[in-house]
Amino acid sequence: MARPVEIRYEQAVYGSFPFWDRGYSILAHSPGCRPEWLVGLRAACQQFGERPAGAAEASALFALKLEAGPWLIVGVSPQGEDDRGRPGALAFHALFLDPRDYRQAGGNPFDFAPLLRKDWTAETETLPTGVWAVEPAEPSLPPVGNQAESIAATLGRGRRVAIQANAPIDALARQVWSLLPLSIRGRASVATWAFGNGNHFDLVALPRLAGIEFDGSYVDLPQVDASPGRPTLEPTVPRTGRWWKTVLQRAMPILGLSALLLGAALGIVLRPGNDKPPPALLPEKIATSLDRPHPDASAYPSEIADAEEKRRVTEGLVNLIEPFGLRIAGDLAQEDPAALMMTLATRLRYRGPWLTAAELAELEDEAGLGSSRDRSLAREWHARVRRFAPDRVLPANFPAGPLRWQLDTLAWSFHLDDEPADRRRSPAEIPHALAHALALDVSLRETPLVASHPALAAYRKFLGRLPRR
């Protein structure tokens, strides 16, 4: 940013307070908060976890992107006892930001920390919509330690980091975010302190890691002593549990880190050579889906798209496309959701080699090559890449169809059409659900099978370019 950027935000507060008898609930919110945002806020706060015995009571910050659309930046503050005299009550003051505004502001949740309140009373019945000016980053950043460099490098490789700490790691997390490029800041979630990992943060600090469920995308760092005046990592023995790998090296050469982050920022850059039309059928070695045709447009009522709904769908599609690195013309981003969907369906495709039927059968065989965990991971990669197969081509009449049919057909083209009818989303919610479904949610650790199966190497390279959940 060359000059300050003014960012509009909505806000709400959720928590348990000594001045009412409603337990945890929404205390107040601004007029622009949508119901699905408040539902997402409740879920995120409930997955923050309960403070374990002996853990410090302290304020913290977490930030993540809601499936319903906006970025959520939350200040967590202790409230003492609740209405029944039980200790450990918390308040969650949340800011809701449009994803495009969040990226324009630099993708740094700590820039919004001054807006987060800690004190609440029974007189708080409503909150205003606000505007916040985010200042450009300072040309010269303060020095950062090896810990921040290691964490930034890990996030740049698409991994996640969990840290055992005795207090919130706000200072360390700020340093990490100062090192990350916008392409990673714009999609990475963080919790400077939490008691559980139900939100699957990319960087999270917890009072203890034992008993918390982590998947293979996480790296365990040494314990942090975050006491005032001691923002250092204390050496500990590396974990050897089911999901843990070795401890990261303490530092990475600056040139190597820069090259790594630059590579991560490139994303899936579209070039004229990528605009090849998709084949009508895929090779026989992967299962096609001709038994499930695209949705029938005649089953959808004729509609005149509401201007506001069309705007929200277009906004959601732009927010879906940008993290994948797809370039879109400015006029498309303004008024043509069908063109955006056709761009996405044509260009966000995997066109590399596939595992053969014999190789897939070998991965299912308990006596096959590699460990059972490596074979399971290979099958997961195949399933994720399968969503991007070019076997489901949008029909010729796609641009003229009803908006809801277009969205359902887009989901069908990415093999995401199995949702039960009673859980159908509104048109404006579908792009956000697609973004969640297409984002990466599995580990990309290298296994011996990658060297012996060229298709797995291609899968890993393709999946590594996707944004993470």
Secondary structure, 3 states (H helix, E strand, C coil): CCCCEEEEEEEEEEECCCCCCCCCEEEEECCCCCHHHHHHHHHHHHCCCCCCCCCCCCCEEEEEECCCCCEEEEEEEEEECCCCCCCCEEEEEEEEECHHHHHHCCCCHHHHHHHCCCCCCCCCCCCCCEEEEECCCCCCCCCCCHHHHHHHHHHHCCCEEEEEECCCCHHHHHHHHHHCCHHHHCCCCEECCCCCCCCCCCEEEECCCCCCCCCCCEEECCCEECCCCCCEECCCCCCCCCCCCCCCCCCCCHHHHHHHHHHHHHCCCCCHHHCCCCCCCCCCCCCCCCCCCCCCHHHCCCCCCCHHHHHHHHHHHHHHHHHHCCCCCHHHHHHCHHHHHHHHHHHCCCCCCCCCHHHHHHHHCCCCCCCHHHHHHHHHHHHHHHCCCCCCCCCCCHHHCCHHHHHHHHHHHCCCCCCCHHHCCCHHHHHHHHHHHHCECCCCCCCHHHHHCHHHHHHHHHHCCCCEC
